Amino acid sequence: MSIVRLTNKQGTCRFTSAYFLCFTIMLLLTLLPVSSFSAENQTVSPNKNLEQSNLPLSFADIDALLAQALEIKSSNKKESARIIKKLAAIEPQLSYRQQGELTYLTAYNAYLTGDRHKAVALHKVMQDSKLLLHRVRASSTLLNLYLIEQNYIMGGKLIPLLLEETEKVTDANLKGDVFEVVAYYYTELNQPEIALTYLSLVNTESYLPRDYCYYYNRNSAAKLQLYGYLAEQSFINNGTKVCEQAGEFLSANILISEIALHLIDQQEYQLALDILLPKLSKAEAINYNNLSLNFYSYIATAYFHLNDFDQALLFANKAENINMPIKYHKSFAYLYATLSDLHFELGNNDKALEYLYVYQDKLAVALDVEQQRQLARAQADHYAYGKYRVRDKLIKETDQAEAKYKAAFGIMMGYINKFENGRILFAVQVFIITILCCSILGLRHFQITANEKNRLDPLTKLFNRQRFVDLAANTVYLHKKWTSTLTLLVINIDNFRGFNQQHGCEKGDELLKLIGQILHNYAFRVEDVARSGADEFSLLLQTTDAQEGIEVAKQIQMEIAQLSDELKLKDDIVNVSIGISDTVLSESSLKYLLCDSSRALREAKKNGGNKIFCFDRTMTDREKYKIEDDGLKYIFEK
Ligand SMILES: Nc1nc2c(ncn2[C@@H]2O[C@H](COP(=O)(O)OP(=O)(O)OP(=O)(O)O)[C@@H](O)[C@H]2O)c(=O)[nH]1
């Protein structure tokens, strides 16, 4: 496991609505003293005898020691530091590759022991290595370090070159590491759709259970951000299970605290408690301050909103008593807001004011972090689209956001000053402002959901064609870059008009919903399936070619045919025709992929329906294809 995998995710902050710091937690985990999941006490080096003898170490011995140090670098820092020291003493005897590995281990160890400057400097040296693997590993680790420190601008600058170099790498696990850390970057920038696309490129075949835990955590973090816990409950819960089974209890519990935070933001306070309380004793046993702070702060916040002030105070005090040497932690905002509200409710106005000041301090740092994130997002979009239009728009948005934050601060400071002068007046004003803020937030929420709804088919709850094409553009682009194959299936119900006439439109609606559910089960991600027409669906299969697509299509046809029992249609069987194309046949172009699979579908219909047709070059009518939506042109031009 590299530093890339040492990390975990934190969730959406109320004020920044983004994830950060959790990688710090994962990293700092390794700094824990002797803990239940540390191998610190257990490992006796199998190579100890070999090292202790006075004979010079052979090339193979050095390799064995390096492999051992890599294996235990996070679980047994002491032993790995001892091996590093031993090898550093004979560095001139090491080959170029071995020296690179030693530098990587030294940097890793330096970071774990708090020497961040040395770690960064060593990784920078490694970035100039002659060996591709060393360069890629150094850059992805550096990217991860920058993200841990919320330095999104520096992190973003590394990505173009890192991805370019990764294209040449053949080691699937290293590639996976890179995609995972890039996904981490995009989740941090509140772009979970892009994060999931990178994750879809990860080949997990040779993953160990521990690697799966990080992979699942990454996916869960992005899905939590994109769809919410209630929509992805089983997937995200599975993430915690995978981590627990792999012995990664900290990761599992961090994910749990993330879910709880998400639920608190959704005002699902009881649900948040239901998730946190059963895991509390286990989380406490890990004895890790960041995690305990998350648990206590969120439990206190949830209890406060459920009007259980005694319990809220109990947990808020526990959280406050944790010694946190850092200036900012996202739980702080929740903790101090709750403490201030709580003391206000309990009539301790002085204390309420005191906590309000602290809360405001924490908010200031949160806003700084958010501003940096917005700039990095502008930078990332600029890189991705290379369009000044997009960049300018984002910079404008950033400026507007900055102005809004400044104004909010001014107002807040004004009210805090007034609080000292007249508390009653202050209370009235706070009340009015709260009502105003709630209305604005409510309106915004309404706006967002209305916008989202426009992109969802209300009947099947699948994405509509526009949304599907928008997201597929990015997926196709990335798969092209990484030369892996995607397959598109277009599924159309045969004689649906007749079906409606014979069984009624309500049955027709039911049929559409059931087909939507079947296809949803075949999709890797929610955005890979859509209701793309009245009785037409599109399904994008990841890392599958047209031949495999035909097999999937046959299964889909079978499952849909079996729906006649569920719909009680007696002898009438529901048939569908399916057109298929893949990115090889369609030259890695989304435009052609859409056009070719539709062309194949037409062929299936022409041949009587209930058929599966794969596109081939004899069906050449591409030129007739027209981009109907000008708004998508920029995607096709990519
Ligand atoms: N029940 C129901 N019917 C719909 C919905 N949207 C469109 N339709 C009907 O779907 C039918 C689509 O008809 P056509 O496009 O001719 O397709 P078809 O009858 O399946 O013919 P082929 O595709 O050539 O086999 C029309 O009768 C529409 O009224 C819907 O949301 N629910």
The ligand as a Gaussian input file, in Angstrom:
#p B3LYP/6-31G(d) Opt

LIG

0 1
 N      -47.534000       3.793000     -21.196000
 C      -46.754000       4.737000     -21.710000
 N      -46.669000       4.873000     -23.065000
 C      -45.861000       5.812000     -23.572000
 C      -45.085000       6.668000     -22.751000
 N      -44.366000       7.503000     -23.550000
 C      -44.701000       7.185000     -24.828000
 N      -45.598000       6.157000     -24.859000
 C      -46.194000       5.495000     -26.010000
 O      -45.188000       4.677000     -26.583000
 C      -45.558000       4.411000     -27.939000
 C      -44.321000       4.418000     -28.796000
 O      -44.712000       4.066000     -30.073000
 P      -43.717000       3.871000     -31.285000
 O      -42.650000       4.899000     -31.223000
 O      -44.530000       3.783000     -32.517000
 O      -43.008000       2.503000     -30.971000
 P      -43.565000       1.019000     -31.071000
 O      -45.044000       0.952000     -31.073000
 O      -42.882000       0.252000     -29.996000
 O      -43.036000       0.535000     -32.477000
 P      -41.651000      -0.149000     -32.791000
 O      -40.620000       0.524000     -31.932000
 O      -41.408000       0.070000     -34.245000
 O      -41.765000      -1.594000     -32.420000
 C      -46.574000       5.474000     -28.316000
 O      -47.837000       4.862000     -28.472000
 C      -46.603000       6.421000     -27.118000
 O      -47.901000       6.919000     -26.886000
 C      -45.181000       6.507000     -21.339000
 O      -44.527000       7.196000     -20.538000
 N      -46.013000       5.532000     -20.873000

